[in-house]
Amino acid sequence: MINVIQYLEQNPSLVTLLKEKKASLIGISALEQKAILDSFDEDICLESTIWY
């Protein structure tokens, strides 16, 4: 999965296509794809995370 994320980092236009459901990741489950796309979401808020 690391290779997929690295590839998407190098090809941000593909992230847009995935978010618009105009492309898919073969061999990646829907849950995994959602997690990957969430990692590219700029609106993720980490303020409520508690770090120990």
C-alpha positions in Angstrom: 0.0 0.0 0.0 3.0 2.3 0.6 3.8 2.1 -3.1 0.2 3.2 -4.0 0.5 6.2 -1.7 3.9 7.1 -3.1 2.5 6.9 -6.7 -0.4 9.1 -5.8 1.9 11.6 -4.2 3.7 11.8 -7.5 0.5 12.0 -9.5 -2.0 14.3 -7.7 -4.3 14.5 -10.7 -5.1 10.8 -10.1 -6.2 11.6 -6.5 -8.7 14.0 -8.0 -10.0 11.4 -10.3 -10.3 8.9 -7.5 -12.2 11.4 -5.4 -14.6 12.1 -8.3 -15.0 8.3 -8.7 -13.7 8.6 -12.3 -10.9 6.1 -11.5 -10.4 3.2 -9.1 -7.6 1.3 -7.6 -7.7 -2.3 -8.7 -6.8 -4.7 -5.9 -7.6 -2.2 -3.2 -10.8 -2.6 -1.1 -13.3 0.2 -0.8 -12.3 0.7 2.9 -8.6 0.9 2.0 -9.3 3.3 -0.9 -11.3 5.5 1.5 -8.4 5.5 4.0 -5.9 6.4 1.3 -8.1 9.2 -0.1 -8.7 10.5 3.5 -4.9 10.7 3.9 -4.9 13.2 1.0 -7.8 15.2 2.3 -6.5 18.7 3.4 -9.4 19.2 5.7 -8.4 16.6 8.2 -8.3 18.1 11.7 -5.8 16.7 14.1 -6.5 19.2 16.9 -8.5 16.7 19.0 -5.7 14.1 18.9 -4.0 13.5 22.2 -0.3 12.7 21.9 1.5 10.9 24.7 
